[in-house]
Amino acid sequence: MSNVLFYKKPVAVNREQHRRTKIGAVPNMAFAATTNSVPLSGVEFIEACKEYPIVFAKVGDRKVPVALLGLRDDENLFVNAEGKWDAQYVPAFVRRYPFVLAESSDDQFVVCIDEDSSAFNDKDGQALFDKKGANTPFLDGALNFLNAYQAQMKRTEEFVKQLDAKGMFTEMSAKTELADGRQFLFNGLYVIDEQKLLAFKEKEAAELLKSGEAGWIYAHLISLSNMSRLVDRISART
């Protein structure tokens, strides 16, 4: 899963190039309409589990938690015909748009912006730099959000890595069927094996509780009941 998913023209924010650039309000979420999953950080699980299935997708040699937004390729069931997000909680991966941190060739992160976004202009909205070329409070706020998001994703990566090392994941295998007979098979996705969790030693369980990550695990397990809601959303569209 790409870190610049649905960013069509991401470019590094440049003090000279973007001296007069302004960012208006993002009018709608149509930019994410063809994205059927987005990465989640662990701290988002508690809110996300109320509306989305949270599963783990394999990316290279690691597993990444994602909010499942659709069952078919190029379809986001949470973006309606007007481009509005049809859920109470919007994942941080989506909320940060049109900004993104992109990894450079020297393993550093560069602040980028999608120049293809309708929010990107030189007339209306919030300026990125002031007349002296210094960051505006708006840009600093965006940077703070991106850095906090990146820190949480790093913490989540370590959390998943530890669970994977303990053999806690099992491949998800399930099939759902619409009233008209169409079937959807879930494979290539992973879930945490609750039985293995219950077999944790007392010290391991205590560490999970103390870190707050036990809550993440149970939020993930609870979220799996939302699979049927995705089927309902497909039925409502067809």
N, C-alpha and C positions, 0 to 999 in steps of 0.2 A: 504494500500500500504506500503510495507516494506521499511524501510530506507536503507536496504542493498540489494535492488533489483539488480539482476544479479551479485552480488558478491558471488562466489561459496565457497571461503575459506577465509573469512575476519578474520584477526588476529590483535591484538593490536600491534602497533609498539613498539618494545622493544629494548632499548639501547644495551643490551648484545646479545640477540638473533639475532638482525639484524645489528650487528656491521660491517659485511662485505657485507651486502645486497646492491645491486644496482638496479636501476629502469631504464630500457631501454625505448625507445619510444614504445608506444602502436601501434602495426603494423596496426591494423584496428579496426573497431567497431563491429566485429562479436559478441562480448560479449553481445551486446544489441539487437541482431537480433530477439529475441523472446519476447521482451518487447513492449507491445502495448500502453503504456502511461508512462510518467515520471512526477514527480512533478515540478512545476515552481514557482519561486519567482515572486512577483509583478513587480520588476524592469525589468524582462525579457519579460514582456508582449508586449512591444512596438516592439521588434525585432521578437519575436516568432509569433506574430499575422500575420506576413507577409507570414507564411508558414504552421502553424499548427492550427487546431481548439483548442482553450483553453476552457476547461470546468471544472466543479467542481465535484469531485468524493467524495462520502461519505465514510469516514474511521472512523469506530466506531461512536462516537457522533459528529464528526466534518466534515467539508467539506474542501477538499484540491484542489487547482487549479492544473490541469495537462495539459500537451501538449499531445493531442491524436495522436498517431503514427500509429495506425492501427484499423481496425474494427473487426478483428477476433482475437481470443485468440492466444497467442504465435506468433504473427506476427508483425514485425516492417516494415512498408512500406518505411521507410527512410534509411534502410540499404540494399544496393544492393548485388548482388551475389558475388561481390569481397570483401564484408565487408566494403565498403566505405559508409560514411554518405552522402546521396543524398539531401542535403539542405544547404543553406548558414549559417543558424544559428543553432548551436548545443547547446541544453540546458545545463546549468551548472551542473545539476545532472549527465549528461553523461561525461562532460569534466573533472570532478574531478577524474574519474577512473584512476588508481586503488586505490586511497585513498578514505576514507569515515570517517565521524564522526559517531560513534555508541554510543547510550545511554547505560550507564552501570546501574547496579542494584541500585546504590545510586544516580540516576538522574544526573550524571555527563556525559560528553561526552569524549569518548576515541578515539584517532586517530588510525584508522585501515587501513590495506592494504590487498588487495586480493592476497594471496600467489598462487592462481591458475592462475593468470594473466601471459601471456607469457612475459610481461615486467619485471617480478620479477626474478632476477638471482643474481649471485655473481661474474660475470665476466665483463659484459659490461653495460654502462649507468652511471647514476648519483648516487653517494653514498648518503646514508641517514645520516651517521655519519662520522666525520673525524677520524684521528688516535688517537686523544685524547678522543674520545667518544662524542664530542660536535656535535650539529646539523649542518649539512651543509647548505649553502644558499639555496640549492634545497629543502631540507626538510622544512626549514623555509618558503620558498615561498609556498609550498603545504599547510602548516599550516595556513598561512595568507589567502589563497584562501578558505579553509574550514571554517575558522572562519567568514570571510566576508559572505560566502554563508549561514552559520547558522544564522547570524544576520538578513539577508534579509528574510530568511524563517520565522523567529520569527515575524518580522514586518508584513509579509504577513498573518501569522496566526491571528494576531490581526485585521488586515484589514477585513479578511473573517468573523471573529467572530462578528465584529460590524455590518457587512451587514446582517449576519444571524439573529442577534438579532432584526433587523429592518424588518425581513420577506422579504428580497430582492430577495430570490432565488425561482425559479420555476423549477419543474422537466422537463427535456427535453424529448419530445416525437416526434420522427421523423422516417421516413422510407425512405430508398433509394433503388433503384433497378438497377441492372446491365442490360446490353443489352441482356444477355442470360436468364433473368428472375429471377436470384438470388436476394434475398432481404436481407437488413440489417436493423434491428430495433434498434434504439437508446433508451435505457431506463436506469434508475438508475443513470443518470447523471443530473447535475443541471446547469442552466444558470441564469444570473442576469436579472430580469424583468425590462426592460427599462421604462415601464410605471410607475412603482413605483419609479424609479429614477427621472423621470420628476416631480413627485409629492413631491420631497424633498422641505423642507422649505429653504428659502434663506440662513439662517445661516448654515444649514447642507451642502448645495451645495457649499457655500464659503469655508467651512472646507475641503471638498474633493478637490477643486481646489487648495487651498493653500498647501495641503500635496502632491499634484501630483497624488493622487490616482484616481482622476476623469479620468485621462489619462489611467490608468490601466483598468478601467471599460469599456471605449469605445474601447480599444484595444481588450479586451475580446469579446465584441459584434461584432466588425469587423471580428474577427478571425473565427466566426461561418460559414462564407461563404466558408471556407476552407474544410468543410465537403465534398463538391462535388469533391474536389481534391483528397481526400482519395479514393473515388469511382473510379476516373480516374486511380489512381495508381494500384488499384486492377485489373482493366480491362487490364492495360498494362502488368500485370504479368501473366495473364491467357489466 
